[in-house]
Amino acid sequence: MASASDLGSTDDYEALMSMTDVELLKSAWRQQKAAPEILQFESRLIKRVREQIQLMIEKYMFHIFATAELLTRLSKEEKWFIERCCVDLQTHLEKSVLSQLPYTYQSIFQQSVINDETDMVAKPQLDTFVVCKTKYYLGHIQLEDNADGEPDGSGSQKPLEEPFEMEPNVLYFVRYKAVKKFVEEGKIDLY
C-alpha cells in the first residue's frame, strides 16, 4: 500500500508533467528569484526552449534574413545564426541541385528568375486565427480590412465590417493580423 508521502510525490510528478515548458520556465524563474541561494540550472528545460526558438527562426529564416525590420527583432546570436544558416543552405543547394537546372530555375528564392516574386520563401501567415485576450477594454478593432478597396467579385466594393470590441479577460478567436499591433504593444496576450 502506498503511503501519503508516495501519493503526494506522484501527484507532484503528474502536475509537473502537465506543465508546458513556458510554465516550467516561469516557475524556475520565480523559484530562483525567491530563493536566498543559487538553485540548480535547468539545463534540459533551457535546451528545449532554445530548440523551440531555433525552429521558429529556421522555419522563416530566408524571409527574416531578407526583411530588415524583422532582423531588428533578433538578438545578436540569432542574427548570426540566421545569416550562417541562409548562407550555408544556399551554398549547399546551389552546388548540389540548382547548378544542375537550367539557368532560369537556379534561384532558391523564385521558381523562375523570369518572375520577380519570391515564391519559394516561406512567409508567416498573418491571416491565421489565434486565441487571445486582453486585460483592458479595447474598442474599434477592425477584424477585416478592405483598405485596398478590393471588389467583392461582383465588381462592387465590399463594405467594411463593423468595428469589434474586446472585453477584458475574455478569450477571443480572431485573425492575427487584426490584433497584431495590440500584441506588439502588449495590450493583448496570445494563448
Salt bridges, closest charged atoms under 4 A:
ASP21 OD1 - ARG48 NH2 2.82
GLU69 OE2 - ARG73 NH2 2.86
ASP88 OD1 - ARG84 NH2 2.79
ASP127 OD2 - ARG175 NH1 3.68
ASP127 OD1 - LYS177 NZ 3.38
GLU144 OE2 - ARG175 NE 3.04
ASP145 OD1 - LYS177 NZ 3.59
GLU184 OE2 - ARG73 NH2 3.38
GLU184 OE2 - LYS180 NZ 2.47
GLU185 OE1 - LYS187 NZ 3.38
ASP189 OD2 - LYS135 NZ 3.53
